[in-house]
Amino acid sequence: GSAAVRILPMINTIKYLDLTTFEGWFGHGVDTGLSQGLYSKTVMLGPIYDYGFVAYVLSLLCIFGCMIHFGSIATIMYFLGVGGSVGNIAYLWGELMIFLCVFKLSKEKNEKKY
């Protein structure tokens, strides 16, 4: 069910990601990860199987640079709530918008304090 869809990609990434190959770094191509089914070993965190580890790291840098303070409750919510994904899912975009608002407002509040 729902928990398996969030946990399985994390386990598959740890178990099957091979960074010694070109595909591990740059991916296998668009929608390759889901072509074998939702519960197959090709379903990994975010776009890793499709676009590679480099694309996933760049997307995480964007998210943690612009929307989430690393090590905050939002970090836990991001990895447990949406499985650390960066896909095109409505509730993921909603969650990221909330994180962005909280990030910007807390930054604004701290700047006015000094």
C-alpha positions in Angstrom: 0.0 0.0 0.0 0.9 3.6 0.7 3.8 2.9 3.0 5.4 0.5 0.6 5.4 3.2 -2.1 7.4 5.5 0.2 9.8 2.9 1.7 10.5 0.7 -1.2 12.3 3.3 -3.3 14.6 4.1 -0.3 15.5 0.4 0.1 15.9 -0.1 -3.7 18.2 3.0 -3.9 20.5 1.6 -1.2 20.4 -1.9 -2.5 20.6 -1.5 -6.3 22.2 1.9 -7.1 25.5 1.2 -8.8 27.6 4.3 -9.0 30.4 2.5 -10.9 28.3 2.7 -14.1 27.4 5.5 -16.4 23.7 4.8 -15.9 24.1 5.1 -12.1 25.3 8.6 -12.5 23.3 9.8 -15.5 20.2 7.5 -15.6 18.5 5.1 -18.0 16.1 7.5 -19.7 12.7 8.9 -19.2 10.1 6.7 -17.5 12.4 3.7 -17.4 12.0 3.3 -13.6 8.2 2.7 -13.7 8.2 0.6 -16.9 8.6 -2.6 -14.9 5.9 -1.8 -12.3 5.5 0.3 -9.2 7.0 -2.4 -6.9 10.0 -3.4 -9.0 13.6 -3.0 -8.1 13.9 -0.2 -10.7 11.8 2.2 -8.6 14.3 4.4 -6.7 14.3 7.7 -4.8 13.2 10.6 -7.0 14.4 10.5 -10.5 17.6 8.4 -9.8 16.8 5.4 -12.1 15.5 7.7 -14.9 17.8 10.6 -14.8 20.7 9.5 -12.5 22.3 10.3 -9.2 23.6 13.7 -10.5 20.1 14.9 -11.3 18.8 13.8 -7.8 21.6 15.5 -6.0 21.1 18.8 -8.0 17.4 18.7 -7.1 18.1 18.1 -3.4 20.5 21.1 -3.5 17.8 23.2 -5.0 15.2 22.1 -2.4 17.5 22.4 0.6 19.0 25.7 -0.7 15.7 27.4 -1.3 13.0 25.7 0.7 14.1 23.6 3.7 16.6 24.2 6.5 18.5 20.9 6.6 18.1 19.1 9.9 14.7 20.6 10.6 11.3 19.0 11.1 10.7 19.9 7.4 13.5 17.6 6.4 11.9 14.7 8.3 8.6 15.5 6.7 10.1 15.7 3.3 11.8 12.2 3.4 9.0 10.4 5.3 6.0 12.2 3.8 7.0 12.0 0.1 9.9 9.6 0.3 12.5 12.2 -0.7 11.0 12.4 -4.1 11.1 15.3 -6.6 8.5 13.9 -9.0 5.4 15.7 -10.4 2.9 14.9 -7.6 0.3 17.4 -6.5 0.8 16.9 -2.7 4.5 17.1 -3.1 4.2 20.5 -4.8 1.8 21.6 -2.0 4.3 20.4 0.6 7.1 22.2 -1.1 5.1 25.4 -1.3 4.4 25.3 2.4 8.1 24.6 3.1 9.0 27.6 0.9 6.6 29.9 2.7 7.9 28.8 6.2 11.5 29.1 5.0 11.1 32.7 3.6 9.0 33.9 6.5 11.4 32.6 9.1 14.3 34.1 7.2 12.5 37.5 7.0 11.7 37.4 10.7 15.4 36.7 11.6 16.6 39.5 9.3 14.3 42.0 10.9 15.4 40.9 14.4 18.9 42.3 14.0 
